[in-house]
């Protein structure tokens, strides 16, 4: 109960922050009149996204709802995990893509949906797939799914206004008043999208760690999810993938080569970032390190390390003796 209340407060804080950024961009681009329009737009958009978050995410990623007799392996695993978590059975969707990935969406557990790609069903064994799906159901239970969709939608609106500001700066005319507002336009173009992105990433990263922990607790098997995350990372690193296969991993089926990314606006919803640059390992602030600063997900190496530390803690606990 306390966790649900905390997540509700965080959701309203996120909406208020992103809405404020949207209004500020409107003011910088078009003064008080556009700021009022942006404010009304933010309220209407958040209301629309609240009621339609699942439809938006599923349609944007080309997901198709599974029939009752399709993918019995997937349905059985989700059904058992939902029972353990005390959740209603979510609707199940398939995304016909070779990239291995999965996401959950919906405004609450009663209106939730879980989508997986054909690639992840081919790549993961039952233990790993169970870890992935437990992670996604944890997002549902923690009300993360609504927050991720709203954050992506509002951040996209901020970026759209920033593009309008750029268009206005280049083609809006050249009088003195316009020149005097050049700093405001530059702020709208450069700073506002970055601010919206930072808010979105902070929420996304924290909730990924939380879902990893909750999912591993649900299954009692942190190693299953850790192994699945390593396979997801390997699909973006051919050299690592070859070494994994040399050790006997991925015998179910060789991981497919990376394809064009899934819908980038909803990257934060996925268990692993569908953006190829996000998958690079981080090291300091060069190369992958710079990319990881603006990734929708924490580095997979850090997530795996946390899960394996969790496994060690589980194994070290004394087994209670019956009396």
Residue pairs with C-beta under 8 A, 6 or more apart in sequence:
3 142
4 143
7 142
7 143
7 144
7 147
8 143
10 147
10 203
11 143
11 146
11 147
11 150
14 147
14 150
14 151
14 199
14 203
15 46
15 150
15 154
17 199
18 42
18 150
18 151
18 154
18 155
18 158
18 196
18 199
18 200
19 39
19 42
19 43
19 46
19 154
21 154
21 158
21 192
21 195
21 196
21 199
22 38
22 39
22 41
22 42
22 154
22 157
22 158
22 161
22 196
23 35
23 38
23 39
23 42
24 35
24 192
25 38
25 158
25 161
25 162
25 165
25 188
25 192
26 34
26 35
26 36
26 37
26 38
26 39
26 161
27 34
27 35
27 38
28 165
28 184
28 185
28 187
28 188
28 192
29 161
29 164
29 165
29 168
29 184
29 185
29 188
30 37
38 161
41 157
42 154
42 157
45 153
45 154
45 157
46 150
46 154
49 56
49 149
49 150
49 153
49 154
50 107
50 146
50 150
51 107
53 105
53 106
53 107
53 145
53 146
53 149
53 150
54 105
54 106
54 107
54 111
54 112
54 113
54 145
54 149
56 149
56 153
57 63
57 103
57 105
57 149
57 266
57 269
58 93
58 105
58 113
58 115
60 263
60 265
60 266
61 95
61 103
61 115
61 262
61 263
61 266
62 95
62 96
62 97
63 93
63 94
63 95
63 113
63 115
64 93
64 94
64 95
64 96
65 91
65 92
65 93
66 74
66 75
66 92
66 93
66 94
70 94
71 92
71 94
71 121
73 121
73 126
73 129
74 92
74 116
74 121
74 129
74 133
75 92
77 126
77 129
77 130
77 133
78 89
78 90
78 92
78 114
78 133
78 137
79 89
81 130
81 133
81 134
81 137
81 218
81 219
82 88
82 89
82 90
82 137
84 218
85 137
85 138
85 141
85 218
87 109
87 112
87 137
87 140
87 141
88 109
88 110
88 112
90 104
90 106
90 109
90 112
90 113
90 114
90 137
90 140
91 112
91 113
91 114
92 113
92 114
92 115
92 116
93 113
93 114
93 115
93 116
94 115
94 116
94 117
94 118
95 101
95 115
95 116
95 117
95 118
95 262
96 117
96 118
97 117
97 118
97 119
97 259
97 262
98 117
98 118
98 119
98 256
98 257
98 259
99 117
99 119
99 235
99 256
99 258
99 259
99 261
99 262
99 274
100 117
100 119
100 120
100 122
100 123
100 124
100 231
100 232
100 235
100 255
100 256
100 272
101 116
101 117
101 119
101 120
101 232
101 262
101 270
101 271
101 272
101 274
102 114
102 115
102 116
102 117
102 120
102 132
102 133
102 136
102 270
102 271
103 114
103 115
103 136
103 266
103 269
103 270
103 271
104 112
104 113
104 114
104 115
104 136
104 137
104 139
104 140
104 144
104 145
104 269
105 112
105 113
105 115
105 145
105 148
105 149
105 269
106 112
106 113
106 140
106 145
106 146
107 145
107 146
108 143
108 146
109 140
109 141
112 140
112 145
114 133
114 136
114 137
114 140
116 132
116 133
117 262
119 235
119 255
119 256
120 129
120 132
121 129
122 252
122 253
122 256
123 231
123 235
123 250
123 252
123 253
123 255
123 256
124 132
124 228
124 231
124 252
125 252
127 221
127 224
127 227
128 224
128 225
128 227
128 228
128 231
129 228
130 219
130 221
130 224
131 215
131 216
131 219
131 221
131 222
131 224
131 225
131 226
131 227
131 228
132 225
132 228
132 271
134 214
134 215
134 216
134 218
134 219
134 225
135 211
135 212
135 214
135 215
135 225
135 271
136 211
136 215
136 271
137 215
137 218
138 144
138 210
138 211
138 214
138 215
138 218
139 145
139 148
139 207
139 211
141 214
142 207
142 210
142 211
142 214
144 207
144 210
144 211
145 269
147 203
147 207
148 203
148 204
148 207
148 266
148 268
148 269
149 266
149 269
151 199
151 200
151 203
151 204
151 268
152 200
152 265
152 266
152 267
152 268
152 269
153 265
154 196
155 193
155 196
155 197
155 199
155 200
156 265
158 192
158 193
158 196
159 193
159 196
161 188
161 192
162 188
162 189
162 190
162 192
162 193
165 185
165 188
165 189
166 185
166 189
168 185
169 182
169 185
169 186
169 189
172 178
197 294
200 268
200 296
201 268
201 294
201 295
201 296
204 268
204 296
204 297
205 296
205 297
205 298
208 297
208 298
208 303
209 298
209 303
209 306
212 225
212 303
212 306
212 307
213 306
213 310
215 225
216 222
216 224
216 225
216 307
216 310
216 311
219 225
220 314
222 307
222 308
222 310
222 311
222 314
223 307
223 308
223 311
225 307
226 303
226 304
226 307
226 308
226 311
227 249
229 271
229 272
229 300
229 303
229 304
229 307
230 244
230 249
230 300
230 304
231 244
231 249
231 250
231 255
232 271
232 272
232 279
232 300
233 240
233 272
233 279
233 281
233 300
233 301
234 240
234 241
234 244
234 250
234 255
235 241
235 255
235 256
235 257
235 258
235 279
236 258
236 276
236 279
236 280
237 279
237 280
238 257
241 250
241 255
244 250
245 254
258 276
261 267
261 274
261 275
261 276
262 270
262 274
263 274
264 274
264 275
267 273
267 274
267 275
267 278
267 296
268 296
268 297
270 297
272 279
272 297
272 300
273 279
273 295
273 296
273 297
275 295
275 296
277 291
277 295
278 291
278 292
278 295
278 296
278 297
279 300
280 287
280 288
280 291
280 292
281 288
281 299
281 300
281 301
282 288
282 289
282 291
282 292
282 299
282 301
283 289
285 293
292 299
